[in-house]
Amino acid sequence: MHPMLTIAVKAARRAGSIINQASQNLDLLTVSKKSHSDFVSEVDGAAEQAIIKTLLSSYPDHAILAEESGHQGDTTQSEYQWIIDPLDGTTNFLHGFPKYSVSIALKHKDVLTHAVVYDPTNNELFTASRGGGAYLNNKRLRVSKRIRLEDCLIGTGLPFRDLTHMDAYIAMLVDIIPRTVGIRRPGSAALDLAYVAAGRYDGFWEIGLAPWDMAAGCLLITESGGLVGDLEGNATQLESGQIVAGSPKIFGQLLQVIAPHLTPELIAAQKAAEK
């Protein structure tokens, strides 16, 4: 395992320990509301600080982009940036619904190079390094081999931060449901993308995500043989917040079903991300 990935795993496990301990006393947590249906707890902050401390203790000159504390360091001075979501699925966590994760990714010269998604409830550790493959607890991952959308289980996430594109999303959902064997929406995008890499889902799509929701999962998928892009298949998902992912055969089929429902606003958001 690459030394930088080893440190990321160490950081993720430390955050997971904080999360698991807090899950035993949910009623005692201090919780605040960032926006509609978007919550943050003291656990998010504690887990994020544990991650940042671990990473910077080994790489003090690296830049940080974290969900709760934002940007740290100067990306013009450092070739490296860590992208962190300390608790992806906070609402699930606060309700005792065991689908949440820690997500850590590293960019080098704006290219994703290492990734960790850790499920502390099930002690499932998803890791990837660029050119080195993706793994679940040291077992090599491959995306699903299914080739027909009608045989597939597809993951998704309902828009919740910004409801601007809800009508377009519902139209996509209505069109995709009868073309598949099922749709799942657990509520942790990072974990959903890891499930695509593991072949548990055959594909995934969502609108309105942040870079820290997707960065680690994107590398996991490409290193397990899958494809990832925006709603038109272009590589702007981290900038636009719109994502489609899946095995090579299913990726293309999902894009075809989604295409008729792309509104001018969605297309404009993706075009703006390309600049």
N, C-alpha and C positions, 0 to 999 in steps of 0.2 A: 504494500500500500504506500502511495506517495506520502512523504512527510506532511505536506499541507493537508491532505485528506485525513491523515491520522489526527491532526490537531482539530480539524472540523468535527470528526467523530467524537473526540474527547469533549468538545464544547457542546455538542448535541446531547450527549449522555448526561452531562452536568445539568443542562436545562431540563432534560427529561426527569431527572431525579427531583428537581424542584417541583415540577408539575405533578408528578406522582404523589409526592408528600402532601401537596396542597389539595389534591383530589379527595383526600380523606376527611377534609374539613371545609367543604365548600361554603357552608353557612357563615363561616368566619371571615370570608374574603371581602375586601373592599373593591367595589366595582363602580366604574363610571361609564358614561355613554359618550362615544365620540360623535356618532351621528345615528340616524335611523337604523335600528337593527345592527349596530356596530358597537360592540362593547370592548372595554379593556379592563383588566383586573391587575391587582398588585403582582400577580403571578407572571403575567406577561412581562412586566418591567423587570422583575427579579430574574426571570429566565433569560431575557435579552442581555442584561448586564453580565450575567454569568458567561454567556456566549462571547460577548465582546471582550471581556477580561481575559478569557482563555485564548482567544485569537490574537489579541494585541500583545499578550505576554510573550508570544513566540514571534509575531510579526508586527512590531510596533509602528512601522512605517506604512502599513496597509490602510487603505480607505475603507469606510463602512457605509452601507446603506441598510438601515434597520427600520422595521415597521414603526416602532414606538418612538425612537430617538432620532430618526431621520439620518441625514448625512453627517459623517465624521471624517476628518482628514481631507486631503486635497487630491482629487483624481487627476489633476494636471501634474502633480508631483509624483504620484505613485502609479505604477502600471497595474496594481492589484486593487480589487474592490470586493469585499465580502457583502453578500446580499442575504439578509437575515429576516426570517419570520420566527419569532421565539415560540409562538403558540398559534398555529394556523387551525382555526376552529374554536375560537374562544367561547362562542355561544354554546357549542356542544359541550365543552369542558364545564361551563358554569351550570349546565343542566344535568351533569353526570352522564351525558351521552358519550360513550367511549370511542369517538371518532375525531381525533385531533392529532397534530403532529408538530415537530420542530423541523424547520427547513433552513438549510445553510448552503449557499452556493458561492463559488469564487470565480470572478472574472479576471483574466489577464489580458491586457491590451484590448479590452472590450469583448473578449471571447470567453464563453463559459468553459472552465477547465476542470472544476471539481464540484461535487454535489453530495449532500447528505439530506435524506428525509428520514426522520426517526419517529416511530410510533411508540411512545413510552408505555402505553397500556398493554400492548402485545409484545414489547421488546423486539420489534421488527426494525432492522437497520438497513435502509436502502442507500447504496453508495455508488458513485460513478466517477471516473476520471476520463478526460478526453482522450480517446484512442485506446483506452484500457478496459472498456466494457462496463456494464452495470451489474450490481450484485445485491442480493438480499441475504443478510447474515452469511456472507461469503459464498453463496450459491449464485452462479451466473444466471442472469435474467435474459429472457427473450420475449419479445412481444408476441401476441396471439398469432396463430397460423390461419385463423378463419379468413375466408376470402369473400364471403357474401354478407352484406349488411343485414339481411333478414335472419342470419344466424347469430347475430352479435348482441352482447350486453354493452350498453353505452353509458358512460358517466356524464354528469352535467352539474351545473351549479346555478341556482336561481339568482338573478340580479338582486342585490340588497343594498349596496352603498348608493347606487345611482339608478333610479328607475326609468331613466330617459328612454332606454331601448327595450323596455319590458314587452311592448306589443310585438316587436320584431322577434324577440326571444320566444315568446309564446307561439308565434307562427312557426318558428323552427321546431319547437317541441312537438306541436300538433302534427307536423309533417314527419318527424323522425319516429315518433312512438309506434305507428303501425308498420313501419319498415324494419323494426328490430324485434328481438325477443324480450327486451326490457330496458328501462331507464332507471338509473340509480342516482340519488342526490344526498350523499352522507353529510357534506358540509365542510370539508377540508380539501381545498383544491390541490395543495401540495401532495396530500396522500392519494387523492384521485389520480394524479399524474403518475405517481409511483405505481399505482395499481395497473395503469396502462403498460408501463415498462415491464411489470411482472406477468402480464397476460391475463390478469383478473378481469379487466375491462378490455374490450376490443378497440374502444375509442372514447373520446371525451371532447366536449366543447363547453365554452362558457364565455360570457360577456362581462366586462367591467372589472377585471382583476388588476392587482398591483404587481410590480416586478417580483417582490418577495414571495408572492403566492406561487409563482411559476418557474423561477429561475432554476432551482435545483431539479424540479420535475422535468423540465425541458431536456436537460442533459441526460437524466436517467433514461428518458424515452429514446433519444437518438443513439445512445450507447447500447441500448437493447434492441436496436434494429428498426425502430419506429420513426415516424415523421411528425413534425410539429410546425405550426405556422399560425397566421392570423386567419380570419374568416374567408380570405381569398387564397390562402395557402402560402402567403409571403412571410418572410422571416422578420415580422415586425411585432410579434406578439408581446414581447416585454415592454415595448413602447406604447402600443395601442391598447393593451389590456384585453384584447379579443383573441381567443385561442381555440384551435382545433388540433387534436392529436390522435394518433392511432397507428396501427400497423400500416405498412405501405398500401395495401389493397383497400383497407377500410378508410384511411385518411382521405383518399380521393373520392370515395363514395359519399362520405359525410359532407365534403365540400360541395358536391353536386346537389345534395338535398338542401343545404343551407343557402346556396347561391340565390334562389328566387326571392329570398326573404331579406336580402341585404338592402337596407334603406340608404338613401343618400347620406344620412347622418353617420351611419356606421362606416360606409365607404370613405367618407371624408375624414373620419377619425383615423382610419388605417393609412390613408394617403398622407395625412399630416405626420404620422409616425415614421414614414419612410424618409422624410426630409432630414 
